[in-house]
Amino acid sequence: MMYKAFVIGLHFSTLFVLSVPSEFCVYKLKNGKLVPSKGCTEPDHGTIISELKARIQAKAAKTKARDETVTEPIADEVTFHDAFTGSTATTSTNTVINDASKTLPPATTLMLNQTTDFKEVLETASPTTTSPPLSQDIHILIGRRSSLSVISILSTSGVSYEQYGINVTDLIAIDYDPVEKYIYWTGKGYIRRAKTNFTVGELLASNLSTEVDGVAVDWVARNMYWSDKGLKLIGVSRLDGSSKKNFITTNIEAPRAIVLYPAIGKMYWSDWGSKPKIEATSLDGTDRHILVNGSLMWPNGLAIDYARNFLYWVDAGLDRIEAIQLDGSGRTVLIAHDHHIFGFTYFQNFIYWTDWQTGSLDRMLVYNSTIRQNIASGAGDFMGVKVYGNHAIPQTNQCYGNNNGCSHLCFYTSNGAVCDCPQSWGLKSDKKTCISP
C-alpha cells in the first residue's frame, strides 16, 4: 500500500512524519537516506520532498532570527498594550506608570465555540466574561534576559504598568511563591529569588550547569524543583536552597519545563531529548509514567488548569499549543501558528505566552481561541512569564504547616506524606529524621 506522507517536524537529523493511514513515525537520517522506525513504512520521497524543503527553510529562518535576537543588544523600551482599553504605554527601566483614570469596561458575554468535546468540557466550568474576575488584581511577571518586569491589572484603579529596575543575568525560567511572595528565577548556572518589590534578594544555588531551563515552586510543602539539562537531572530542595537532592536522574535526557500540582502530589515535566515526551510522577519520584510521547518536538512550556484538571503545553518545534486531561485522555490542539513560543503559563481561563519571533507577550482564552490579546511587544528577549493574583491558590496537603514532622524534605503523594533527605544523607528508622553521612 502506498502511504501519503506529511512532514510535521524536523529535529536535527530526525524527521517526524505523519503518514496516512499509518500512525506517527520517526525517520532517522543515516548515510543520506531516511530510515523508518520499527513498524513504519518506507516514506514516499516524491511526496514529501517539497514539504521537507519548505520545513527546513522555515525552521532555519526561525532559528537564525532567534539567534540574532539573542545576540542583539537588549531593547531599552517595551510597549505594553492595555488588553482591556486598547491603549498602549511604553516603559523603560526604573519607570512606573500608574494611570488611575484607566478603568476596566463591563464584562461582556462570549460567543462560545462548542465544536469539540474539549471546549464543551471547558465551558461547563468557565465564566462568560472576556476579563478575569474583577475581585482580584492580576499581576503578570515577565522575565527578560537581563531584567524582571511586572504588569499589574488592578481591579479597582485601572491598569498599572511597572518596570522594575532589577538587573539579572541570562534569565531563563521564572516561578512565584504566593505564600511568601517571592519570585524565583533560573539563569546560566544559578537559581535566585527576590521579593516582589525586589527589596530582598538571595542566591539559592550556584553549582548548576548553564542550562537550568525550568523551575517550579511547591508553595504547600515549601520545596523547589528545577530541571538541569546540562547535568541531565531534576533537582529538589527547600525553598531557601537547603536540603538539595538529585531527584530524577535516570531515563532523562533534556528536561525543560516543570509544573506541580501539590493538592494531588504530582509533578509534570517535558523532555527535549531524542524521544521528546511529557512525563508525570508523584512528588517523591514514585509512580513515574509518560503522559505524552507522540507528535512532539520541542515541548517548551507547561501549565496546569487546577479547576479542570487539564495540562497545557506549547511545542516550539511544531508551532502549536495543546491540551490534555491529566489522565492522558482528550488531547486537543488549541492553536497552531508559525511563531516560536518560549515562556508559557495559565491563569483564570487564559493561557499566556512569550514569543521570540514577534518579541511579544500574548494571551488567549482557552475555550475560545478568537479571544486573543497582545499585552506587550517590542522586546526580542522575552523569556519566562508567570501570572498571579493577590491570594494564594487554595491547596493543602499533609506537608503543610509542620512539614509532617520531617526534619528536612516532605513530599506529598496519593498515599500520604513521605519524608526524605538531602543528597547522600540517610533516613532514620523513625522515617522522619535525616542523619548526615
C-alpha positions, -999 to +999 in steps of 0.1 A: +000+000+000+013+035-009+012+059+021+009+096+015+033+113+040+031+147+056+061+163+072+053+177+106+086+183+122+124+183+119+148+180+148+185+178+139+189+145+119+154+132+129+124+136+106+090+134+122+064+122+097+026+116+100+016+091+074-019+083+063-033+058+072-004+048+094+005+062+127+030+088+138+065+077+126+101+088+131+127+086+103+164+089+111+187+104+085+215+078+080+241+080+052+218+104+033+188+081+035+157+082+056+155+051+078+120+044+093+115+034+129+101+000+137+066-006+123+068+023+099+068+020+061+092+035+037+084+071+031+072+083-003+101+106-010+085+122-040+055+133-019+074+147+010+104+163-006+088+197-014+073+199+021+106+188+037+125+216+019+099+241+030+100+229+066+138+230+067+139+265+052+112+278+076+129+263+107+163+276+096+149+311+092+133+308+126+165+296+143+185+324+126+160+350+137+161+336+172+199+335+174+201+371+161+176+382+186+195+366+215+228+382+205+215+417+198+216+444+225+185+443+247+159+469+239+156+497+265+119+501+259+089+477+258+054+487+247+026+473+269-008+471+253-038+476+275-058+444+266-089+460+281-089+496+268-068+492+237-043+519+247-005+515+249+022+526+272+060+525+267+082+518+298+119+517+304+140+506+333+131+524+366+098+538+351+064+533+367+032+543+350+001+542+372-029+557+355-059+555+379-081+570+352-080+537+332-109+516+343-119+482+331-150+480+309-180+460+320-178+423+314-192+411+281-208+378+270-187+354+249-199+335+219-186+301+229-172+277+203-186+243+210-172+224+181-152+200+201-157+179+233-127+197+248-143+231+245-176+217+259-157+204+289-141+238+295-173+256+290-190+238+319-166+253+344-159+286+327-172+321+334-187+340+305-166+371+306-137+383+285-119+396+315-108+377+347-129+384+377-125+419+389-124+409+426-087+402+424-058+421+410-038+403+384+000+406+381+020+395+350+056+388+358+078+388+327+114+377+326+138+391+300+175+382+296+186+410+319+155+422+338+123+413+356+091+433+350+056+433+365+024+444+348-005+449+372-041+448+361-059+464+390-095+456+398-102+490+414-080+517+399-073+505+364-041+493+348-006+499+362+025+491+342+055+486+363+091+481+350+113+474+380+150+483+377+164+450+388+193+435+369+196+398+363+220+377+342+209+354+314+174+347+329+157+316+316+127+305+337+106+320+365+080+310+391+062+326+420+055+317+456+021+331+465+026+325+503+058+345+510+055+365+477+089+356+464+099+354+427+122+325+417+142+325+386+170+305+369+199+316+348+231+301+335+243+280+364+222+296+392+188+299+409+179+331+427+148+346+444+136+380+454+106+396+470+081+411+445+092+446+455+129+434+449+140+447+483+152+413+494+172+390+471+194+360+475+213+333+457+199+298+463+221+276+441+252+283+420+268+249+413+245+240+384+250+237+347+244+266+322+211+250+311+188+253+341+157+256+319+129+252+344+119+260+380+087+252+400+076+261+435+057+238+458+041+265+478+024+240+501+053+218+512+077+247+507+100+229+482+116+239+449+122+218+419+144+226+389+154+210+356+191+209+346+196+199+310+234+200+313+235+176+342+206+156+329+186+157+361+157+173+380+167+186+414+148+195+446+155+215+477+137+235+503+126+270+491+156+286+508+180+263+488+188+240+517+185+202+516+194+198+480+188+164+464+191+150+429+155+140+423+152+125+388+185+112+374+176+081+352+160+079+318+161+117+314+179+134+286+170+171+281+145+182+308+128+215+302+096+228+318+083+217+352+049+223+368+035+210+401+000+200+415+006+200+453-030+190+462-027+156+444+011+153+449+021+153+412+049+168+391+049+171+353+079+179+331+088+180+294+119+164+279+135+177+246+156+145+242+159+123+211+124+109+220+105+141+231+080+134+259+060+148+288+062+128+320+045+127+353+055+114+387+045+117+424+063+144+443+085+118+459+096+104+425+074+073+426+046+064+401+066+078+372+050+074+338+048+090+303+018+112+297+026+123+261+052+108+238+038+111+203+038+140+178+062+161+200+093+180+190+103+209+213+078+209+243+088+243+256+064+252+284+038+235+306+008+249+326-019+233+348-055+242+350-063+231+386-100+237+383-105+214+353-075+190+357-060+199+323-024+202+313-015+227+286+018+228+267+035+246+239+056+230+212+081+254+197+091+229+170+056+220+158+044+256+164+013+248+184-004+249+218-021+217+230-041+204+260-047+171+276-066+158+306-043+147+335-054+111+330-039+112+295-072+115+276-087+142+254-056+155+237-065+186+216-047+213+196-058+247+208-039+269+184-013+264+156+009+291+141+044+297+129+059+316+158+085+305+184+069+304+218+091+302+249+075+313+282+041+298+290+016+299+318-021+297+327-042+319+350-080+322+353-091+308+320-063+324+300-030+310+287-002+335+284+030+331+263+061+350+252+072+348+215+108+350+204+099+356+168+075+385+173+090+398+206+056+399+222+035+387+251+001+374+243-028+357+260-058+336+248-090+323+263-085+286+265-121+277+254-124+303+226-093+310+205-110+340+190-105+358+223-068+366+219-050+397+231-015+412+227-003+425+260+033+436+254+056+439+224+089+455+213+114+431+231+132+404+213+144+388+246+112+379+264+118+347+284+096+332+312+062+345+322+041+339+353+007+353+362-006+355+398-032+372+419-032+386+454-042+354+471-026+320+475-041+291+455-063+272+479-045+239+480-032+219+510-018+185+520-001+167+549+032+185+543+016+219+550+024+236+583+047+214+603+063+196+573+046+164+586+073+162+612+100+156+586+134+170+596+142+181+560+121+173+529+084+164+529+069+151+497+031+146+494+018+116+473-015+099+467-006+076+496+002+103+520+032+124+530+068+109+528+099+123+544+132+124+525+167+137+530+194+158+512+217+141+488+238+114+505+220+117+538+201+088+553+167+084+569+165+071+605+141+042+615+115+067+626+111+077+589+112+113+599+147+123+608+177+126+585+213+118+595+244+132+578+268+107+561 
